[in-house]
Amino acid sequence: MTQTLISALNRAVAGRPAAPVRILHLGLGGFFRAHQAWYTDHAPDAAGWGIAAFTGRSTRIAARLAAQDGLYTLVTRGRDGDAYEVIGSVSAVHPGGEHGAWLAYWRRPELAVVTLTVTEAGYTRGPGGGLDLGLPEVAADLAALRADPEAPVGTAAARLVAGLAARRRAGGGPVAIVSCDNLPGNGEVTARVVEELAEAAGLRGEAAYVTTMVDRITPYPEEEDVRVVAGATGWADAAPVVTEPFAEWVLSGDFPAGRPEWDARFAADATPYEERKLWLLNGGHSLLAYAASLRGHVTVAEAVADPVCRGWLAEWWAEASRHLEFPEHELAAYREALLERFANPRIRHTLAKIAEDGSQKVPVRILPALRAERAQGRMPGGVVRALAAWLLHLRGGGVPVRDAAAPVAGGSLTEAARAVLAWLEPGPAEDAALVEAIVREAGELS
């Protein structure tokens, strides 16, 4: 039943005092608010762990959340209804351009944890996995840091280097840097790009890098969410987040200055959990984004309601699962749970959003299974289908293209298949049987 709005959401209305800032976050998007901020809000010691969150570059969400003192509504959308809760762990909100404020948090002795959700592309890596110093934005940040270690910078690596250097100059101790992006070995990835940039800039800092697996399907926010929350709760929230009931977080690494008592899994090695999630959930999403959109589907739920797409998903999962370090009965249960999550019709997870930046995603979601299957002499149909569908996407099929690899996908299908595979890594482009299989599958999908 629709209620009368009482006022805009803020801490005075909600009776939620801000916790002292001990966590710094870069990448103030919906997933961070549905995952890391939610875990922190639910920690038994949450009153001692506030988050200062910065956007990447945009100002819109920062302005909306700042007006609400960092509060927002998390809508947990199950098949049978919605649950609403106000999340209060974000104590301070800043647009990404407030570099002085960013450095000021690093100088605080009580800062303990720095988390990141900047997407795969945000790590500005080259083909070898290290920092790509040839990128204009990286080169500009390097020049700025060499001239002045406190100069405004834009890339994630440069912001971390600047922060670590500022903390060292202030006499602060080491903090934990926690990547929460969908990259295998994301802690090692972060350490490498940060340390390479720091060395090039002649700056120093000290940190422990934590590797994680993060999981919670969180669609891109829509304006309709604002109206839904207002009608259901009676408060006006300009920045709600909709998510699914399921959440998982696996962390591996040290926290030299402490951390909240998160209800997460702490493991000696997060790699098996990362691979399972990246290959089955994210890889399944990528397959559907490119292949199911060719059949006219718009969302993940629509796609898995189609028996053809569901069969494609099952084939991909079977191939990828052969190379995961879990008992088959556990993998079967995981796949069954994934299918149920994908099929939730009340989570509007669009294929177009998933399809973006495939050239950053396909190498970590699809290629590991390709390498493993070809090494064992098999031509994996599910992998081939995913690559063929991505190729057609780059050539304009399905959802709109937002991918740096699109320019290499011209010419004949055979030429395009070789060029796109070479864009990913040299080996597959030399596999004539693979190229032929991709071209044949692309023809069938067209």
BELCORRA-V860400 format. One line per field, one symbol per residue. psi: psi as a letter, one per 30 degrees, with the letter a starting at -180 (. if undefined). burial: I if it has 16 or more other C-alpha atoms within 10 Angstrom, else O. Layout:
# BELCORRA-V860400
psi=???
burial=???
This chain:
# BELCORRA-V860400
psi=kklkkelkkleeefhjkklkjfkkkkiiaeeeffdeeeeeefkfgffgilkjkkldflfeeeeeeefggfllkkjjjleglkkkkkkgfjfkkklffieeeeeeeffkffkekklkjglefffhlafffakjffkeeeeeeeeeeeejfgkkleleeeeeeeeeeeeeefgllklkkjkhlikkhfeeeeeeeeeeeeeefhlllklkkkklkkjjkjlkklffeeeeeeeffgljjfhlkkllekkkkkkjllifglllikilkjlejfeeeeeeeeeedeeeeeeeeeefffggleleeeeffjeeeeeeeeeeeeeeffgkhlkeeeeeeeeeeeeeeefjffjijkeeeefkheffeeefeeeeeeeeeefggkjjeeeeeeeeeeeeefggkblkkikffeffgaaleeeeeeeeeeeeleeeffjeeeeeeeeeeeeef.
burial=OOOOOOOIIIIOOOOIOIIIIIIIIIIIIIIIIIIIIIIIIIIOOIIIIIIIIIIIOOOOIIIIIIIIIIIIIIIIIIOOOIOIOIIIIIIIIIIIIOIOOIIOIIIIIIIIIIIIIIIIOIIIIOOOOIIIIOOOOIOIIIOIIOOOIIOIIIIIIIIIIIIIIIIIOOOIIIIIIIIIIIIIIIIOIIIIIIIIIIOOIOIIIIIIIIIIIIIIIIIIIOOOIIOOIIIOIIIIIIIIIIIIOOOOIIIIIIIOIOIIOIOOOOOOOIIOIIIIIIIIIIIIIIIIIIIIIIIOIIIIIIIIOOOOIIOIIIIIIIIIIOOIOOOOOOIOOIIOOIIOIIIIIIIIIIIIIIIIIIIIIIIIIIIIIIOIIOOOOOOIIIIIIIIIIIIIIIIOIIIIIIOOIIOIIIOOIIOIIIIIIOIIOOOIIOOOOIIIIIIIIIOOIO
